[in-house]
Amino acid sequence: MSVREEFDEWAASGRDRGMEERHWHTAKHALSRMPVEPGDVILDLGCGSGYAGRALRETKNAGRIYGLDGSPEMARNAAGYTDDSDVGYVVGDFDSLPFATDSIDHVWSMEAFYYAANPETTLEEIARILRPGGTFYCAVNYYEENVSSHEWQESISVEMTRWDRGQYREAFREAGLSVAEQDHVPDREITIPPDAEFPTEDWDTREEMVERYREFGTLLTVGVAP
């Protein structure tokens, strides 16, 4: 199944809103770090419901927001969640971004980058469209150190890229992006039940769940264009 087919199904079943609810706990902290100035042009890569772009408009007075997704249904749903004329959504390929060179101030991607068919090419495209000094904020929960995330590949038909921290840094630099920072953004808000309630359908022990959300959380890698 293609990315388009997979996520069209997700959008049709309302899972786009579910992703927003799950990711917001850590996304909001990463978004708050972005050095967005009033009027900056933002690309939300793999936008899903479009929550990140809308948040940057509301909290940082960003200028034009473009949400790009490989799923027409995701883009259609996202467009229906806003009436802001400065927020627009397009269907596109991560490997060939439909934007001019040096035209975007910042790129944001949450839980989407690892779906790129050719992640190195995607990074080169991001470096191409970013203006000098522009940033790429890449947030993922599926990565090598987060062992509890590894089984996710079994539940989705799209091939996913699972890099470790070092591979992210190396790939960013190979694409021409300086790595400004990289760290874990823990999820402090999700409720972790007491020991007596384990094992659950998803977790064998409370320690595993604490490790997943409180220790590893979301891996954030920030690249800066020269």
HUBEL-V981335 format. One line per field, one symbol per residue. ss: DSSP state (H for helix, E for strand, C for the rest). phi: phi as a letter, one per 20 degrees, with the letter a starting at -180 (. if undefined). psi: psi as a letter, one per 20 degrees, with the letter a starting at -180 (. if undefined). A space follows every 10 residues. Layout:
BEGIN
ss->???
phi->???
psi->???
END
This chain:
BEGIN
ss->CCHHHHHHHH HHCCHHHHHH HHHHHHHHHH HHHCCCCCCC CEEEECCCCC HHHHHHHHHH CCCCEEEEEC CHHHHHHHHH CCCCCCEEEE ECECCECCCC CCCEEEEEEE CCHHHCCCHH HHHHHHHHHE EEEEEEEEEE CCCCCCHHHH HHHHHCCCCC CCCCHHHHHH HHHHCCEEEE EEEEECCCCC CCCCHHHCCC CCCCCHHHHH HHHHHHCEEE EEEEEC
phi->.fgffgefff ffenfffffg ffefgdgfff ffefeedgnf ecdeemflfn ffffffffdc lfefddddbf dgfffffgff ebdffedccc ebdgebfecf fldcebdcbc lcgfeffcgf fgffffffef fgnfcceddc debgfegfef ffgfdceefd edeegfffff fgffendfee abbedfeedf fdffgfedfd fdcecfffff gfeeeeleed dddcff
psi->prggggiggg ghjjighhgg gghhhhghhg hhiplpqpiq pppoolhcij hgghhhghhj kqcpppppqi ohhghggghi jqjoijpqpq prphinplqq pliphqpqpo lhhiiphnhh hghhgghgip qpirqooopq iorghnhiih ihhhjqippq pnrrghhggg hghhijpqoh rprpoqoihp porrhhjqqa hiphqhhghg ggghggcppp ppqpq.
END
